[in-house]
Amino acid sequence: MHIWVLYETRLGNTAYVAKAIASALSTSNRVQLMEAQNAVMPSHVDIIFIGYPSHRGRSPEAILSWLTKLPYNALKGIWFTTFDIRYRRFRLFPRSGVSKHMIKLLQQLGGKKVSAHKSFYLLGKGGPISDAEIRRSVRWVHSIEQLLSLMSTVDALPDNHDKSVMFSHSSQ
């Protein structure tokens, strides 16, 4: 797979998580790690992980700027998921209006959401982020990687194969 890990950072914590995610995925994929202000039009990309800090509800300006410059259907067929870095005090509010707005923009551009938005938590107001949270981010991306692998296996089945049975749950 060709994967982008796109991020915006203010204090370096989001960059730290983005680098850990890129490193974890690079063992079996082609991964590009890039800051949002350097992002270009995606080409031959299978999935984009988009990360940003949640600083007092402020929007991630560089990411939103990139998204608004993309042409219609620029993300058609590209999977995406989003994550943010936040101070633990705000853990009661798992998804901000920022993430909802960004997900809507990504979908309007043709992107396909592969996973719910994820938050990772700082130890203090300015950081750092704990090793436990880094490990949690790596587990999260590996679960998405496995899901996409399973989905591509199902898509590769002949059209006359009943694919719905692969995802059904038995009550036995």
C-alpha positions, 0 to 999 in steps of 0.5 A: 500500500501507498500510505500518507501520514499527513500532520500539523503540529504546534508543539511537536507532539503531533509530529512525534505521533505521526513519525511513530505511525509512519515508522510502524507502517513502513515495515510493509508499506510505502509511506510518506510522512509530510507536514500539512503545509508541504502537502500536494495533490495525492496521487496513487495513495491508498490511505491518508492518516491525518493528525493535528493538535487540539489546541483550545478548539482551534482549527488545524489551519494548514490541513484545512487550507490544503483540503480547500485547495484540492479539486472536486473528487481529488480523494476519490477512492482514497481511504482516510482516518483522522487523529488528534493530540489533546490534553487529558483534561478534555477527554470527556469530549472525545470528538470535537467539531473540528474533527466532524468538519474535517471528516465532512470535507474529506468525504466531500472530496471523495475520500472514504472513512476507514476508521473513527477519529482517534484521540491521543492524550498528553501527560500535561498541557504542553506534553509530552505524550507518553510511551503508552500513547505511542504504543496505542497509536501503533496498535491503532494503525496496525488494526486499520492496516489489517482491516484494509488488507481483509477488505482488499482480499474480499474485493479480490474474490470473484463477483459470483462469490457471496462476500457478505458471508465473510462479515456475518456473525453466527449465533452459534 
